Amino acid sequence: MTKTSTSNTSVNLPIQNMFQPKTDIESDAEISLFYDQIKGKLDRLAKNPQDETIKKILAYSRKK
């Protein structure tokens, strides 16, 4: 027989300010900033995929 237990000190206690919801404006600004940072890399990847990437895609498509 296995006995399990949970610590009483860490369960069901209110945690204040741990997860503060962000406003839509802050979230949109963060998403836009993130996209601006990776946009150039995404564009290069779409236009100039590496040969190995193409081979992996073709190999995967042939498996099915």
WORALIN-V902233 format. One line per field, one symbol per residue. ss: DSSP state (~ for helix, > for strand, _ for the rest). A space follows every 10 residues. Layout:
ss: ???
This chain:
ss: __________ __________ ___~~~~~~~ ~~~~~~~~~~ ~~~~~~~___ ~~~~~~~~~~ ~~~_
